[in-house]
Amino acid sequence: MYDKDPLSALDAISAAQWLAFAPLAFQATSVMRDRGVLAALADAGTDGATLEQLADNCGLSVYATRVLLEAGLGLHILWRHADRFRLGKLGRVLLEDEMTRINFDFMKDVCYAPAAHLDESLMQGRPAGLHELGPWSTLYEGLSSMAEPARGSWHAFDHFYSDQAFPAACDRLAAGPPVRLLDVGCNTGRWAEYCLKRVPGMEVGLVDLEPQLARARERLQTAALGHRVKYYPTDLLDAAAALPAGYDLIWMSQFLDCFSDNQIVDILRKARAALPPHGRIWILELFWDRQRFEAAAFSLQQTSLYFTCVANGNSQMYESTVFLRLVEQAGLVVAHQTDAVGGYHTLLECRPVP
């Protein structure tokens, strides 16, 4: 997708203006969605609605409605004919598409204010925008206590993509299930619940920071699965920390993208050291260069900036060629690679180099 410049000079000038006004355009779109303007246009159907009708329907002043609608015209969210406004295709996607809603809320509630600190984050190698959300050194320390709506939007964003991949990944796991599985970076325990329900004889170990383990423990106990689970509170950035041994498959889903290059190598080496003979490591990740559609690649490239200014200041959504070199440095070989798991993920099935 990126081996040539796709823009003409005129296209470049137009695109530059879209970028220049992007913050206001984003906020206007947010207000139109959340104040019911898009819904009112959808209800108006093919007949459309006048400015005054939309103002009445949304409880906004004529002035407020007018400036929003005119911004929406320029953004191609809506269109106008004979003084009646109608919802466009883009407006309908913004109103009805679940993925768009989740991405939009994540940007609005989690990333928007911290993004003003991107330059500082890049120069200092730390998430300088995180203070907009809470007093933590990394976002992961605050996931269990982050205020709403940021907390809900963060988890919706994280779960939307993993939930699409988990069924297919679990099918593959069940075809040759391990006796004991170690889920490193278990978050809320959703993957563990999938596996425990699908493979009744399997035992699962969970590794994460204590606040995340507490949420996973609650989930699995509620599902009456807790008796098959062991919990290992671990900070893998601690040089002295090790992973528990005896698990024949180590699983990491949307976890390693939370770390820098060197940290990924260190964590994978710890995983390799914990493996028994013939043990396996499975890694489920999103790589921007393994996407079918440019919109998916774009979303991942921009999500990297969230890691820069919000999450931890030093990680990203990786290009697969960069990530695979880190796997190799850790003494692992990819025995099998499956793209488009759940539509967007890549599953790397790794073994130690002989």
C-alpha positions in Angstrom: 0.0 0.0 0.0 2.8 2.4 0.8 5.4 1.9 -2.0 4.5 5.1 -3.9 2.9 8.5 -3.3 -0.8 8.1 -4.2 -1.7 11.9 -4.1 -1.7 14.4 -6.8 -0.6 18.0 -5.9 -4.2 19.1 -5.7 -5.1 16.0 -3.6 -2.2 16.8 -1.2 -3.4 20.4 -0.7 -7.0 19.2 0.1 -5.7 16.5 2.4 -3.6 19.0 4.3 -6.6 21.2 5.0 -8.5 18.2 6.3 -5.6 17.5 8.7 -5.3 21.1 9.7 -9.0 21.3 10.8 -9.2 17.6 12.0 -9.5 18.5 15.8 -12.6 20.7 15.2 -14.0 18.2 12.6 -13.7 15.4 15.1 -15.4 17.3 17.9 -18.2 18.5 15.6 -18.8 14.9 14.5 -18.9 13.8 18.1 -21.5 16.4 19.0 -23.7 15.6 15.9 -23.6 11.9 16.9 -24.1 12.4 20.7 -26.7 15.2 20.5 -28.9 13.2 18.1 -28.4 15.2 14.9 -27.3 12.1 12.9 -30.2 10.1 14.4 -32.7 12.9 13.5 -31.4 12.9 9.9 -31.7 9.1 9.7 -35.3 9.4 11.0 -36.0 12.0 8.3 -35.2 9.4 5.6 -35.1 10.3 1.9 -37.3 13.3 2.4 -34.7 15.0 4.6 -35.4 17.7 7.2 -35.0 21.5 7.4 -32.6 23.3 9.6 -35.5 24.4 11.9 -36.9 20.9 12.1 -33.6 19.4 13.1 -33.0 22.1 15.7 -36.4 21.3 17.3 -35.8 17.6 17.2 -32.4 17.8 18.8 -33.1 20.5 21.4 -30.4 22.8 19.9 -30.5 26.4 18.9 -30.8 27.2 15.2 -27.3 28.7 15.3 -25.8 25.6 16.9 -27.6 23.3 14.5 -26.6 25.4 11.5 -22.8 25.4 12.3 -22.9 21.7 12.9 -24.8 20.9 9.7 -22.5 23.2 7.6 -19.5 21.4 9.1 -21.1 18.1 8.3 -21.6 19.1 4.7 -17.9 19.8 4.3 -17.1 16.4 5.9 -19.5 14.6 3.6 -21.4 13.3 6.6 -24.6 14.7 5.2 -25.8 16.4 2.1 -28.4 19.1 1.2 -31.0 19.5 -1.6 -33.6 22.3 -1.7 -32.8 23.4 1.8 -33.5 19.9 3.2 -30.6 18.0 4.8 -30.2 14.2 4.4 -27.8 11.7 6.0 -25.0 10.5 3.8 -23.3 7.1 3.7 -20.5 8.3 6.0 -23.1 9.7 8.5 -24.9 6.3 8.5 -21.6 4.5 9.2 -20.9 6.9 12.1 -24.3 6.4 13.5 -24.7 2.6 13.0 -21.4 0.8 12.6 -20.2 -0.8 15.9 -16.5 -0.8 15.0 -16.7 2.9 14.1 -18.5 3.7 17.4 -16.0 1.9 19.5 -13.0 3.4 17.7 -14.6 6.9 18.0 -15.3 6.5 21.7 -11.8 5.3 22.4 -10.3 8.3 20.6 -12.7 10.8 22.3 -12.7 9.4 25.9 -9.1 8.0 26.1 -6.9 9.6 23.6 -8.1 13.1 22.7 -6.8 15.2 25.6 -3.6 13.2 26.0 -2.8 13.6 22.3 -1.9 17.3 22.9 1.2 15.9 24.7 2.4 13.7 21.9 5.5 15.9 21.1 6.5 15.8 24.8 6.0 12.0 24.9 8.2 11.4 21.9 11.0 13.6 23.1 10.9 12.1 26.7 10.1 8.5 25.9 7.2 8.5 28.4 3.4 8.8 28.2 3.3 12.5 29.0 -0.5 12.7 28.2 -1.4 10.0 30.7 -1.9 12.6 33.5 -5.0 13.7 31.7 -6.5 10.3 32.8 -4.8 9.6 36.1 -1.7 9.7 38.2 0.0 6.6 37.0 3.4 5.9 35.4 1.7 3.6 32.8 -1.9 3.2 31.9 -1.9 -0.5 32.9 -1.5 0.5 36.6 -4.8 2.4 36.4 -7.0 0.1 34.3 -9.0 -1.1 37.2 -9.5 2.4 38.7 -9.7 4.7 35.6 -12.8 7.0 35.6 -15.7 6.6 33.3 -16.2 7.0 30.4 -12.5 6.4 29.6 -12.5 3.0 31.4 -15.5 1.6 29.5 -14.3 3.0 26.2 -10.8 1.4 26.7 -12.2 -2.0 27.5 -14.7 -1.8 24.6 -11.9 -1.1 22.2 -9.7 -3.8 23.6 -12.4 -6.5 23.7 -14.0 -5.7 20.3 -11.0 -6.9 18.4 -9.9 -9.7 20.6 -13.4 -11.1 20.8 -13.5 -11.4 17.0 -10.3 -13.5 17.0 -10.9 -15.6 20.1 -13.4 -18.1 18.7 -11.1 -19.0 15.7 -8.0 -19.1 17.9 -9.8 -21.4 20.4 -10.9 -23.7 17.6 -7.3 -24.1 16.6 -6.2 -24.6 20.2 -8.9 -27.3 20.8 -7.7 -29.3 17.8 -4.5 -30.1 19.8 -5.1 -28.8 23.3 -2.4 -28.5 25.9 -2.8 -30.0 29.3 -1.8 -26.8 31.0 -2.0 -23.3 29.4 -0.3 -20.2 30.7 -2.1 -17.0 29.7 0.5 -14.1 30.0 -1.2 -10.7 30.1 -4.6 -12.2 30.9 -6.4 -8.8 31.4 -10.0 -9.6 32.4 -9.8 -13.3 31.8 -11.9 -13.5 28.7 -9.6 -15.8 26.8 -9.2 -18.1 29.8 -12.9 -18.4 30.1 -13.2 -19.3 26.4 -10.6 -22.0 26.8 -11.8 -23.5 30.0 -15.3 -23.8 28.6 -14.1 -25.3 25.3 -11.5 -27.7 26.7 -12.9 -29.2 29.9 -9.8 -31.1 31.0 -7.3 -28.2 30.7 -5.8 -26.2 33.5 -4.9 -22.5 33.1 -2.4 -20.3 34.8 -2.9 -16.5 34.6 -0.1 -13.9 34.7 -0.7 -10.2 35.0 -0.5 -7.3 37.5 -2.5 -7.9 40.6 -5.4 -5.5 39.7 -6.0 -7.3 36.4 -5.8 -10.7 38.1 -8.4 -9.6 40.6 -10.9 -8.9 37.8 -10.0 -12.1 36.0 -10.5 -14.1 39.3 -13.9 -12.5 39.8 -15.0 -13.4 36.2 -13.8 -17.0 36.4 -15.3 -17.6 39.9 -18.6 -16.2 38.7 -18.4 -18.7 35.8 -17.7 -21.6 38.2 -14.3 -22.1 36.6 -12.0 -20.8 39.3 -11.0 -24.3 40.6 -9.1 -25.0 37.4 -7.1 -21.7 37.5 -3.9 -20.6 39.2 -2.9 -16.9 39.5 0.6 -15.5 39.3 0.8 -11.7 40.1 3.9 -10.7 38.1 5.5 -7.5 36.8 7.4 -8.8 33.8 9.4 -5.6 33.6 11.1 -6.6 36.8 14.4 -8.0 35.8 14.1 -10.7 38.6 10.6 -11.8 37.6 10.2 -15.2 36.0 7.3 -17.1 34.5 6.1 -20.2 36.2 7.3 -23.5 34.7 5.3 -26.6 33.8 2.9 -25.1 31.2 3.1 -26.8 27.8 1.6 -23.8 26.0 2.2 -20.2 26.8 -0.3 -17.8 25.3 0.0 -14.0 24.7 -2.8 -12.1 23.1 -2.6 -8.4 22.3 0.1 -8.3 25.1 3.5 -7.8 23.6 2.5 -4.7 21.7 2.4 -3.1 25.1 6.2 -3.2 25.4 9.3 -1.8 23.7 11.5 -3.9 21.3 14.0 -4.8 24.0 11.2 -5.6 26.5 9.5 -7.9 24.1 12.8 -9.9 23.6 13.2 -10.1 27.4 9.7 -11.3 28.0 9.9 -13.9 25.2 13.2 -15.2 26.6 11.5 -15.6 30.0 8.7 -17.5 28.3 11.2 -19.7 26.5 13.0 -20.4 29.8 9.8 -21.6 31.4 8.8 -24.0 28.6 9.1 -27.8 29.2 10.5 -30.0 26.3 8.3 -29.7 23.2 6.5 -26.7 24.7 4.9 -24.0 22.5 4.4 -20.3 22.6 1.4 -18.8 20.7 1.3 -15.1 20.1 -1.9 -13.3 18.8 -1.1 -9.8 17.5 -2.3 -7.1 15.1 0.3 -6.1 12.5 -0.5 -3.1 10.4 1.4 -4.5 7.3 -0.6 -7.8 7.4 -4.0 -6.1 6.9 -6.2 -6.6 3.8 -7.7 -3.1 3.9 -5.9 0.2 4.1 -8.4 1.5 6.7 -7.3 -1.3 9.0 -3.7 -0.5 8.5 -4.3 3.2 9.1 -6.2 2.5 12.3 -3.3 0.4 13.7 -0.7 3.0 12.6 -2.6 5.7 14.5 -3.2 3.5 17.5 0.6 3.3 17.9 0.4 7.0 18.9 -1.9 6.1 21.7 0.8 3.9 23.2 3.3 6.8 22.8 1.3 9.4 24.7 -1.1 7.5 26.8 -0.1 3.9 27.5 3.6 3.7 28.3 5.6 5.9 25.9 7.6 3.2 24.2 5.5 0.6 22.4 3.3 0.4 19.3 1.2 -1.7 16.9 4.2 -3.4 15.2 5.0 -4.1 11.6 5.3 -7.8 11.3 8.9 -7.7 9.9 10.1 -5.8 13.0 8.2 -8.1 15.4 9.5 -11.3 13.8 13.1 -10.1 14.2 12.4 -9.8 17.9 10.9 -13.3 18.1 14.1 -14.6 16.4 16.3 -12.6 18.8 14.5 -14.3 21.7 15.6 -17.8 20.5 12.3 -18.7 19.0 11.2 -19.9 15.5 7.7 -19.4 14.0 6.5 -22.8 13.1 3.2 -21.6 11.7 1.8 -18.1 10.9 -1.9 -17.5 10.3 -3.2 -14.1 9.1 -6.7 -12.7 9.2 -7.7 -14.6 12.4 -11.0 -12.9 13.3 -10.4 -10.6 10.3 -7.4 -8.6 11.6 -5.1 -10.7 13.8 -2.1 -12.8 13.1 -1.4 -16.0 15.1 2.2 -16.9 15.5 2.8 -20.5 16.7 6.4 -20.5 18.0 8.8 -23.1 19.3 12.3 -22.7 20.7 15.1 -22.8 18.2 16.7 -26.4 18.5 
